[in-house]
Amino acid sequence: MCVGIPMQVVHGDATRALCRAHDGFETWIDLWLTGAQPPGTWLLTHLGVAREVLDPARATQIGAAVDALGALLAGRSTNIDAAFADLVAREPELPDFLRKDGNR
């Protein structure tokens, strides 16, 4: 399973940015896929690369899900329904490129 981590741009240039996760961890992130981003922008990162620009609400939502996974892995209880509220009470959907007939 791949897990993207939301991180906020602190400062950077055309190809990389120093980004901070909600827990305070900072690291340099490659921006080749997203282009340069101004300070304050939220990015979905994976293995040191920005994969997607996020709005603050989506960054918070993903952060809550990542925190819940971390709690479960550490053996702590957590409210899974709250952490994955966007997935509760709905069927999973295939991405467009995997749909044969355009149906979900």
Residue pairs with C-beta under 8 A, 6 or more apart in sequence:
2 46
3 46
3 66
3 69
4 44
4 45
4 46
4 51
4 52
4 62
5 21
5 44
5 45
5 46
5 62
5 66
6 21
6 22
6 42
6 43
6 44
6 45
6 54
6 58
6 59
6 60
6 62
6 63
6 66
7 19
7 20
7 21
7 27
7 29
7 42
7 43
7 45
8 19
8 20
8 21
8 40
8 41
8 42
8 43
8 59
9 17
9 18
9 19
9 37
9 38
9 39
9 40
9 41
9 42
9 43
10 17
10 18
10 19
10 20
10 26
10 39
11 17
11 18
11 39
12 18
12 19
12 29
12 31
12 36
12 37
12 39
13 36
14 31
14 35
14 36
15 30
15 31
15 32
15 36
16 28
16 29
16 30
16 31
17 28
17 29
17 31
17 36
17 37
17 43
17 50
18 26
18 27
18 28
18 29
19 26
19 27
19 28
19 29
19 43
19 45
19 50
20 26
22 63
27 48
28 48
29 43
29 45
29 48
29 49
29 50
30 48
30 49
30 50
31 37
31 50
32 49
33 49
33 50
33 51
34 43
34 50
34 51
34 52
34 53
37 43
37 50
37 53
41 53
42 53
42 54
42 55
42 56
42 58
42 59
43 50
43 51
43 52
43 53
43 54
44 50
44 51
44 52
44 53
44 54
44 59
44 62
45 51
54 62
61 85
61 86
64 82
64 83
65 83
65 84
67 78
67 83
68 78
68 79
68 80
68 83
68 84
71 77
71 78
72 78
72 80
81 88
91 104
93 104
94 104
96 102
